[in-house]
Amino acid sequence: MSYMQSEIKEQPQALERLLSEESANIARVAAALHAKQPAVILIAARGTSDNAATYAKYLVGLVNHTIVALAAPSLTTLYGASVNLAHAAVIGISQSGRSPDVVEVMQQAHKAGALTIGITNNPDSPLAQAVQYPIDLHAGEEKALPATKTYTSSLAALALLSAYLASSQPLLDGLAALPVAMQAVLQVEPVMADAARRLREASRCVCLARGINYATALESALKLKETCYLGAEPYSTADFMHGPFAVIEPGFPALLFAPPGRAQAAMVEMAKALSQRGATSIIIGRDQELLKLATVPVPMPVDVDELLSPIPYIVPAQLFALHLAQARGGDPDAPRGLHKVTLTR
């Protein structure tokens, strides 16, 4: 078993550790955030962590009615710009906690008067030391280069923060049920392995979602690029119809993430459009009529709140990337030219 496969399978236990060992700390961070009453929350991140930030953009906007924006680290690291952050909170997300640009943004944010929070899998890292309120993911060492369990743990940490900030018991209850749900989702691995063998000759694909699962489209495309060297492009279905849909031709691969909820209707329309053009569609969802439109239907065995759905719905994409890399003769643990810690400024 590869490290990546092992770490995908460890995600239920990683979430359980986060919930049991960090909830009290996250509740304290939420109390500090509530006292600050920030006008805006900025998030500094790169790569997979940037996709977690996109999830927070939707979640915190929906649940906490607060604007979330992604920071531009080069404003600090390249241009030395001084931004007024006195009425802001800034969250840094880095699994390693060693991304120099993220750390520098957090240091400057603290000097500018922002409340600073760091989400990392390394409590002794420079990021954890640079912020007022560090949050430890408790995911355990991640040996594979592609982030899997640290990504879903980052999403869960952000969801916990949002839930405590809103005093939302339904969201907290949904989070408490996630480890069991994640264990059940691992059952789709044979389906994703078959899909990978079917598409092992593909050179490009699109990853599509709408609303809060736009983060899932982004993260799935990143996993396919870095593990399989596939030209995978992520889109919101709304953006995809504004021009990029022209690339669809018979056999063109498309992954669709379509959990039950407000965004599902848009995914049904997209699935119909792809079917009419003869695309090879992998549809991940629960609605039986929607799944009938798929070339490769992936019935999800769990029903979760749409707000939390990006956590279990990324798992089939992780498994697809793992098996596609292996089907193409690659090593998913060590993609070419990449390193676990990327030192950018």
Legacy VTK file of the C-alpha trace (Angstrom):
# vtk DataFile Version 3.0
C-alpha trace
ASCII
DATASET POLYDATA
POINTS 345 float
0.000 0.000 0.000
1.344 3.429 -0.933
1.639 6.174 1.667
-1.039 8.120 -0.198
-3.483 5.222 -0.047
-2.739 4.667 3.632
-3.247 8.336 4.442
-6.532 8.502 2.532
-7.723 5.606 4.670
-6.520 7.335 7.858
-8.876 10.292 7.382
-11.695 9.032 9.660
-9.201 8.630 12.518
-7.556 11.982 11.772
-10.928 13.740 11.974
-11.729 11.935 15.209
-8.463 13.182 16.751
-9.131 16.742 15.643
-12.631 16.698 17.108
-11.582 15.148 20.415
-8.277 16.966 20.975
-8.716 20.436 19.440
-12.389 21.339 19.819
-11.895 23.119 23.140
-9.062 25.225 21.714
-11.053 26.068 18.584
-13.970 27.142 20.792
-11.584 29.552 22.570
-10.350 30.885 19.228
-13.958 31.406 18.132
-14.623 33.377 21.328
-11.661 35.653 20.571
-12.882 36.066 17.008
-16.367 36.940 18.250
-14.917 39.560 20.599
-12.906 41.076 17.723
-15.968 41.340 15.453
-13.794 41.631 12.322
-15.209 43.429 9.320
-13.403 40.951 7.079
-11.440 37.721 7.422
-8.379 37.297 5.210
-6.823 33.886 4.629
-3.198 33.411 3.584
-2.456 30.029 2.025
-0.896 28.240 -0.938
-1.739 25.102 -2.913
-4.044 22.655 -1.155
-4.417 25.070 1.759
-5.632 27.702 -0.697
-8.444 25.327 -1.656
-9.345 24.952 2.015
-9.502 28.754 2.139
-11.997 28.731 -0.734
-14.195 26.415 1.331
-14.020 28.904 4.217
-15.019 31.702 1.854
-18.364 30.019 1.214
-18.891 28.493 4.661
-18.185 31.585 6.759
-20.184 33.753 4.385
-23.184 31.427 4.684
-23.009 30.600 8.392
-21.356 33.648 9.944
-22.383 36.348 7.444
-18.805 37.612 7.290
-16.794 38.438 4.185
-13.849 36.113 3.638
-11.161 37.019 1.111
-7.963 35.295 0.035
-4.870 37.316 0.863
-2.323 38.179 -1.826
0.973 37.250 -0.094
3.083 39.005 -2.737
1.703 42.343 -1.523
3.773 41.707 1.590
6.638 39.544 0.356
7.385 41.216 -3.018
6.047 44.739 -2.701
6.307 45.410 1.017
2.852 46.953 1.040
1.367 48.076 4.329
-2.329 47.168 4.556
-4.700 48.462 7.211
-5.836 45.347 9.059
-6.912 46.879 12.357
-10.490 45.668 11.855
-9.599 42.328 10.286
-8.809 38.797 11.340
-6.182 36.923 9.325
-5.948 33.142 9.153
-2.835 31.392 7.871
-3.222 27.812 6.646
-0.157 25.651 6.011
0.025 21.929 6.728
3.770 22.108 7.347
3.632 25.558 8.906
6.841 26.343 7.059
5.666 28.300 4.008
7.763 31.486 4.231
5.268 33.734 2.465
2.363 32.615 4.661
4.451 33.086 7.815
5.555 36.556 6.717
1.966 37.595 5.972
0.938 36.513 9.465
3.804 38.404 11.088
2.907 41.578 9.221
-0.798 41.116 9.951
-0.094 40.984 13.679
1.949 44.180 13.462
-0.928 45.824 11.567
-3.383 45.101 14.380
-5.182 42.042 13.037
-6.241 39.089 15.130
-4.112 36.208 13.803
-4.939 32.507 13.643
-2.752 29.714 12.287
-4.004 26.287 11.132
-1.167 23.785 10.796
-0.259 20.135 11.304
2.951 21.138 13.092
2.395 22.889 16.445
6.116 23.726 16.689
6.280 25.332 13.240
7.132 28.958 12.380
3.456 29.559 11.528
2.248 28.365 14.917
4.816 30.631 16.597
3.907 33.659 14.458
0.203 33.831 15.364
-1.813 34.662 18.456
-4.063 31.619 18.145
-2.543 28.404 16.701
-4.799 25.471 15.777
-3.241 21.996 15.549
-4.737 19.584 12.994
-3.607 16.414 14.846
-3.540 14.573 11.505
-0.286 12.743 12.173
2.731 12.727 9.872
1.799 12.912 6.205
4.495 11.016 4.283
2.970 11.190 0.801
3.630 14.436 -1.008
-0.017 14.975 -2.072
-1.994 16.293 0.897
-5.043 14.193 1.741
-5.724 13.833 5.458
-4.335 17.291 6.211
-6.701 18.781 3.632
-9.844 17.245 5.099
-8.634 18.056 8.618
-8.133 21.684 7.543
-11.704 21.783 6.240
-12.982 20.298 9.487
-10.995 22.794 11.588
-12.492 25.669 9.593
-15.977 24.171 9.972
-15.483 23.832 13.738
-14.379 27.452 13.957
-17.424 28.568 11.967
-19.789 26.396 14.024
-18.496 27.683 17.375
-18.543 31.267 16.119
-22.213 30.875 15.145
-23.113 28.693 18.164
-24.558 26.253 15.611
-25.396 22.959 17.308
-26.628 21.350 14.050
-23.263 22.035 12.431
-21.404 20.692 15.476
-23.579 17.576 15.425
-22.841 17.108 11.739
-19.116 17.371 12.394
-19.332 14.826 15.205
-20.852 12.340 12.738
-18.188 12.866 10.073
-15.620 10.217 11.128
-18.205 7.453 10.650
-19.344 9.006 7.360
-15.762 9.207 6.098
-15.232 5.527 6.883
-18.287 4.663 4.812
-17.135 6.781 1.856
-13.943 4.710 1.582
-16.180 1.949 0.180
-16.235 3.721 -3.202
-12.577 2.840 -3.851
-13.309 -0.065 -6.269
-15.524 2.228 -8.363
-12.805 4.880 -8.537
-10.151 2.286 -9.361
-12.289 1.040 -12.278
-12.798 4.620 -13.468
-9.036 5.185 -13.323
-8.325 2.136 -15.460
-10.938 3.297 -17.951
-9.398 6.774 -18.247
-5.696 5.917 -17.931
-4.990 7.250 -21.441
-6.683 10.604 -20.846
-4.521 13.721 -21.133
-7.015 16.298 -19.846
-10.292 16.604 -17.984
-12.489 19.087 -16.164
-13.582 19.029 -12.517
-16.959 20.691 -11.970
-19.012 21.787 -8.994
-21.140 24.674 -7.837
-21.304 26.699 -4.631
-19.578 25.393 -1.552
-18.079 22.426 -3.445
-16.166 24.697 -5.792
-13.315 23.997 -3.352
-13.750 20.295 -4.155
-13.382 20.970 -7.872
-10.223 22.982 -7.200
-8.687 20.346 -4.940
-9.553 17.405 -7.206
-7.949 19.146 -10.183
-4.827 19.847 -8.141
-4.578 16.197 -7.074
-4.894 15.008 -10.681
-2.274 17.469 -11.877
0.316 16.683 -9.242
-0.112 12.896 -9.063
-1.071 12.001 -12.654
0.328 14.961 -14.660
-3.154 15.310 -16.129
-4.304 18.609 -17.589
-7.192 18.895 -15.138
-9.051 22.199 -14.988
-11.495 23.153 -12.213
-14.594 25.228 -12.815
-17.780 26.371 -11.217
-20.485 25.148 -13.590
-21.640 28.760 -13.967
-18.186 29.805 -15.192
-17.820 26.663 -17.290
-20.853 27.554 -19.390
-19.341 30.979 -20.175
-16.991 29.690 -22.860
-15.000 26.678 -21.597
-17.914 24.325 -22.333
-16.776 24.499 -25.967
-13.955 22.032 -25.175
-16.461 19.238 -24.566
-16.502 16.614 -27.291
-17.370 12.911 -27.334
-15.309 11.057 -24.745
-14.027 14.173 -22.963
-13.641 13.266 -19.242
-15.502 15.306 -16.618
-15.787 14.844 -12.863
-18.935 16.281 -11.303
-19.459 16.753 -7.570
-23.185 16.871 -6.908
-24.266 16.371 -3.286
-27.867 17.023 -2.284
-28.565 20.668 -1.541
-29.086 24.048 -3.134
-26.409 23.483 -5.789
-27.677 20.120 -7.018
-30.113 21.546 -9.581
-27.237 23.295 -11.370
-25.312 20.019 -11.444
-28.271 18.189 -12.982
-28.386 20.738 -15.808
-24.623 20.343 -16.333
-24.890 16.556 -16.361
-27.606 16.741 -19.034
-25.501 19.093 -21.156
-22.447 16.823 -20.895
-24.528 13.773 -21.771
-25.874 15.482 -24.885
-22.294 16.208 -26.012
-21.157 12.624 -25.385
-18.713 13.402 -22.585
-17.373 10.674 -20.305
-18.785 11.837 -17.000
-17.927 10.632 -13.503
-20.745 11.886 -11.277
-20.354 11.748 -7.505
-23.664 12.156 -5.723
-26.752 10.500 -4.218
-29.683 11.416 -6.470
-30.603 8.367 -8.562
-31.939 10.353 -11.518
-28.736 12.395 -11.614
-26.554 9.299 -11.428
-28.403 7.821 -14.429
-26.856 10.611 -16.530
-23.325 9.463 -15.655
-20.973 7.352 -17.719
-19.475 6.289 -14.384
-21.932 6.822 -11.516
-20.414 7.051 -8.032
-23.246 6.639 -5.494
-22.208 8.222 -2.210
-23.167 5.994 0.748
-23.683 8.884 3.188
-25.990 11.873 3.450
-24.387 14.933 5.052
-25.266 18.591 5.410
-24.375 20.429 2.212
-22.223 22.795 4.313
-20.004 19.865 5.328
-20.194 17.910 2.049
-16.770 19.070 0.731
-15.139 16.953 3.456
-16.424 13.522 2.374
-16.908 14.424 -1.306
-13.185 14.969 -1.913
-12.428 11.364 -0.920
-13.557 9.774 -4.236
-11.385 12.287 -6.098
-8.387 11.441 -3.899
-8.924 7.748 -4.635
-9.332 8.439 -8.350
-6.047 10.389 -8.429
-4.270 7.619 -6.516
-5.413 4.833 -8.834
-5.012 6.860 -12.018
-1.394 7.628 -11.099
-0.744 3.928 -10.532
-2.568 2.924 -13.728
-0.305 5.304 -15.641
2.824 3.823 -14.042
3.510 6.733 -11.712
4.369 6.977 -8.029
1.594 8.913 -6.274
3.765 9.373 -3.180
6.505 11.291 -4.960
5.378 13.272 -8.019
8.205 14.498 -10.201
9.760 17.864 -9.451
7.789 18.492 -6.259
8.680 18.663 -2.576
6.579 18.327 0.571
7.431 21.849 1.690
7.448 24.449 -1.078
9.548 27.439 -0.065
8.077 30.376 -1.994
8.174 34.036 -1.096
LINES 1 346
345 0 1 2 3 4 5 6 7 8 9 10 11 12 13 14 15 16 17 18 19 20 21 22 23 24 25 26 27 28 29 30 31 32 33 34 35 36 37 38 39 40 41 42 43 44 45 46 47 48 49 50 51 52 53 54 55 56 57 58 59 60 61 62 63 64 65 66 67 68 69 70 71 72 73 74 75 76 77 78 79 80 81 82 83 84 85 86 87 88 89 90 91 92 93 94 95 96 97 98 99 100 101 102 103 104 105 106 107 108 109 110 111 112 113 114 115 116 117 118 119 120 121 122 123 124 125 126 127 128 129 130 131 132 133 134 135 136 137 138 139 140 141 142 143 144 145 146 147 148 149 150 151 152 153 154 155 156 157 158 159 160 161 162 163 164 165 166 167 168 169 170 171 172 173 174 175 176 177 178 179 180 181 182 183 184 185 186 187 188 189 190 191 192 193 194 195 196 197 198 199 200 201 202 203 204 205 206 207 208 209 210 211 212 213 214 215 216 217 218 219 220 221 222 223 224 225 226 227 228 229 230 231 232 233 234 235 236 237 238 239 240 241 242 243 244 245 246 247 248 249 250 251 252 253 254 255 256 257 258 259 260 261 262 263 264 265 266 267 268 269 270 271 272 273 274 275 276 277 278 279 280 281 282 283 284 285 286 287 288 289 290 291 292 293 294 295 296 297 298 299 300 301 302 303 304 305 306 307 308 309 310 311 312 313 314 315 316 317 318 319 320 321 322 323 324 325 326 327 328 329 330 331 332 333 334 335 336 337 338 339 340 341 342 343 344
